[in-house]
Amino acid sequence: MNISNGRLHAVTKLTDGWTRFDWFVSYPINNYNITFNIGKFAHFSDVYEGAEKLKLDYYIMPENLEKARKQFAQVKSMLALKSILDLTPSPVMVTNLLKYPLLGMEHQSAVAYGNQYLNGVRGGSITDVGLLFDFIIIHKSALEWWGDSVTAKDIADMWIHESLATYAEPFFMEYQWDYDAAMKYFEGKKQEVCMTLMSLDRMEFIKRVLAICITEEV
C-alpha cells in the first residue's frame, strides 16, 4: 500500500503483479512536504462534523490499530479549535495520519506520526500539563495551517511555521482545559528552550546569559 498527499482516487492491479495507487492533490503544495509511504498498513476512518464534513483517514501498523483508535481521537479536538478560530475549512487539514518511524512530519494532508501513541513527547514532558495531550498530533495539526496552507516564501523563514505551531500548543491547552494550565505549559516551554540552548555548550557567555532564563524571577 502507498499513502501519499491528497485524496486516494484509484487503486489499480497491474498485469505485472504491481499495484498502482493514484493520489490527487487539487491545491497548491509546498515541495518539502511531498511524500509517499509504502508498507503494510491497517486503515480506519472517521468524520469531523464542523462547518463542513471532513473525512479523516488513519493508516497504522496492524498491531497498533486499537492504540491508534484511542490516541487519534485527539485530532477532532484540535480541528474544533481551528473551526472556532475560523481556520477551517482548509484544503490541507489533517486528512491522513499515518505511522512513521521518526517522531513526526507535517507532510501536507498526510501527517506522519511517530509518538508511540503516548501523550507529551513519547511519554515525557517538562511539565505535568504537557502530558495531557499528544504533542505530535497537536503540533503537526497546527502546521497543517501554519506551514502548509500558509507557507513562508523562503525556507530560511521556516522558523515562523514552527513558532506559530508552538504557540498553538498552549492555545489548545487553554481551549481544552483552562488559562492556568496554558500558562503553566507556556512557562515550561520557555524553560525547555533555555535548557536546550544551554546544552549546546558552544560559548561561555551564552550560558551565562541563558542562566537568567532558569531563575525563579523569570
C-alpha positions in Angstrom: 0.0 0.0 0.0 1.2 3.5 -0.8 0.0 6.6 1.2 0.7 10.0 -0.2 -0.6 13.6 -0.2 -4.2 14.5 -1.1 -7.1 12.0 -1.6 -6.8 8.5 -2.9 -8.6 8.4 -6.3 -7.9 4.9 -7.6 -6.2 1.6 -6.9 -5.3 -0.4 -9.9 -3.9 -4.0 -10.0 -1.4 -4.1 -12.8 -0.7 -7.2 -15.0 2.9 -7.5 -13.8 1.9 -8.1 -10.2 2.3 -4.5 -9.0 -0.4 -2.3 -7.7 -0.8 1.4 -8.7 -2.1 4.0 -6.2 -3.3 7.3 -7.7 -3.4 10.2 -5.2 -4.8 13.6 -6.2 -3.9 17.0 -4.9 -6.1 19.8 -6.1 -4.5 22.7 -4.2 -1.0 24.3 -4.0 1.5 22.2 -2.1 4.9 23.1 -0.8 7.6 20.8 -2.2 9.3 20.0 1.2 6.1 18.2 2.3 5.5 15.9 -0.7 5.7 12.3 0.5 4.9 8.7 -0.3 4.9 5.9 2.3 4.9 2.2 1.2 4.1 -0.5 3.6 1.5 -2.8 5.1 -1.0 -0.5 6.9 -4.2 -1.1 8.7 -6.8 1.6 7.9 -9.7 3.2 9.7 -11.8 6.3 9.0 -13.7 8.9 10.9 -15.6 12.1 10.1 -15.2 15.5 11.7 -18.5 17.3 11.8 -17.6 21.0 11.6 -18.8 23.8 9.3 -18.2 21.2 6.6 -17.7 17.5 7.0 -14.1 16.4 6.8 -13.2 12.8 6.3 -10.3 11.6 8.4 -8.2 8.6 7.4 -5.7 6.9 9.6 -3.0 4.4 8.4 -1.1 2.5 11.0 0.8 -0.7 11.6 -1.8 -3.5 12.1 -0.5 -4.4 15.6 -1.2 -0.8 16.7 -4.7 -0.5 15.5 -6.5 -0.3 18.8 -3.9 2.1 20.4 -4.4 4.4 17.4 -8.2 4.4 17.6 -7.9 5.7 21.1 -5.0 8.2 20.7 -6.1 9.7 17.4 -9.4 10.8 18.9 -7.4 14.0 19.9 -7.4 15.1 16.3 -11.0 16.2 16.5 -10.3 18.4 19.5 -7.6 20.3 17.5 -9.9 20.6 14.5 -12.6 22.0 16.7 -10.2 24.7 17.9 -9.3 25.6 14.3 -13.0 25.9 13.5 -13.6 28.3 16.3 -10.6 30.4 15.1 -12.2 30.3 11.6 -9.3 28.5 10.1 -11.4 25.8 8.5 -12.2 24.5 6.1 -8.7 24.4 4.8 -7.7 22.2 1.8 -4.7 20.9 3.7 -6.2 19.9 7.0 -5.2 16.6 8.5 -7.0 14.2 6.3 -4.5 11.3 6.5 -2.5 10.4 9.6 0.0 7.6 9.3 2.5 5.7 11.4 6.1 6.9 10.9 9.5 5.6 12.3 10.7 9.0 13.4 8.9 11.5 15.7 6.7 13.2 13.1 6.5 15.4 10.0 3.8 17.7 8.7 3.5 16.2 5.2 0.7 18.2 3.6 -2.6 16.4 4.3 -0.6 13.2 5.2 0.8 13.9 8.6 3.5 11.4 9.7 3.1 10.2 13.3 5.8 8.5 15.4 5.0 9.5 19.0 4.4 5.9 20.1 0.7 6.6 21.0 1.7 8.5 24.1 0.9 12.0 25.4 3.7 14.6 25.7 6.7 13.8 23.6 6.9 10.0 23.6 5.5 10.0 27.2 7.7 12.8 28.5 7.2 16.5 29.3 8.9 19.2 31.4 5.5 19.9 33.0 2.7 17.7 34.2 0.2 19.5 32.0 2.3 18.6 28.9 1.2 15.0 29.4 -2.5 15.9 28.9 -2.2 15.8 25.1 -0.2 14.2 22.3 2.4 16.7 21.3 2.8 15.4 17.7 -1.0 15.4 17.0 -1.5 18.9 18.1 1.8 20.5 16.9 1.7 18.8 13.4 -2.0 19.6 13.0 -1.2 23.3 13.7 1.5 23.0 11.0 -1.2 22.0 8.5 -2.3 25.6 8.7 0.8 27.5 9.6 3.3 25.9 7.2 1.2 24.1 4.7 -1.8 26.3 3.9 0.1 29.4 4.8 3.8 29.0 3.8 6.8 31.3 4.1 8.2 32.2 0.8 11.8 31.4 1.8 12.8 28.1 3.5 15.1 30.2 5.7 11.9 31.6 7.4 10.6 28.1 8.3 11.0 29.2 12.0 7.8 31.2 11.5 5.9 28.0 10.9 7.4 26.3 13.9 6.9 29.3 16.3 3.3 29.7 15.4 2.7 25.9 15.7 4.4 26.0 19.1 2.2 28.9 20.2 -0.8 26.8 19.1 0.1 24.3 21.9 -0.7 26.5 24.9 -3.6 28.0 22.9 -5.0 24.5 22.5 -4.5 23.8 26.2 -6.5 26.9 27.2 -9.3 25.9 24.8 -9.3 22.3 26.1 -8.7 22.9 29.8 -8.1 26.4 31.2 -5.9 29.5 31.2 -3.8 28.4 34.2 -2.9 25.1 32.5 -2.0 27.0 29.4 0.3 29.4 31.3 1.9 26.5 33.1 2.6 24.8 29.8 3.9 28.0 28.3 6.4 28.6 31.1 7.6 25.0 30.7 8.2 25.6 27.0 10.4 28.6 27.9 12.4 26.5 30.3 12.7 23.8 27.7 14.1 26.3 25.1 16.7 27.6 27.6 17.8 24.1 28.7 18.2 23.1 25.0 20.3 26.1 24.1 22.5 25.7 27.2 23.1 22.1 26.3 24.8 23.2 23.1 27.7 24.5 25.3 29.3 26.5 22.5 30.2 29.8 24.2 30.5 30.5 27.8 28.9 33.9 27.6 25.8 32.3 26.1 25.5 30.0 29.1 25.8 33.0 31.4 23.1 34.9 29.6 20.8 31.9 29.4 21.2 31.2 33.1 18.9 34.1 33.6 16.2 32.2 31.9 16.0 29.5 34.5 15.9 31.7 37.6 12.7 31.8 39.7 12.3 35.5 38.8 11.6 34.9 35.1 
